[in-house]
Amino acid sequence: MKDAFNVKSSTVIPPLVYYSDNRAQSIAFSNEEKVEALNNYFSSISCIDDSGANLPDMYFLCNNVIDTLLITEEDIIDIITTIPTNKAIGPDNINHKMLKNTVSTIVKLLWLLFNRSLKDCLFPDSWKIAKVLPLFMKGDPSELSNYRPVSLLSCVGK
């Protein structure tokens, strides 16, 4: 079963040095403390503040628009059969190998789902969720700054 789902063991992250709100140095030993420290660090290095952002008014620059777009079952089969099977599993726990092995069974459901999404102009919320993992780059593994966040997305949504 392990091979069919391409499940890999997780890497153990050593205790992490971090600075608490009062700038005191602390060490995260438990998994919960490490998750919290990494989350706080990754959040702190992001400089995106779109809280007051408004989308601009949209207008067509030309008269030609795509008003109907249909995905065929053949399109889905073609894409799924060419995807690499060694990619990491996203938050939906569906991996590329399983998707590839079940394409003939699920193609009709995916066809309905994709075309309904296009027709309704809706991208499912569950496809917007990412599983964020800390990827160690180099240097001291106990330093938060030596990790970068990697977002794993739903393979079906991609």
ABEGO torsion letter per residue (X at the ends): XAAAAGBBBBBBBBBBBBBBAAGBBBBBABAAAAAAAAAAAAAAABABBAAABBBBBBBBABABBBABBBBBAAAAAAAAAABBAABBBBAAGBBAAAAAAAAAAAAAAAAAAAAAAAAAGBBBAAAABBBBBBBBABEBAABAAABBBBBBBBAAAX
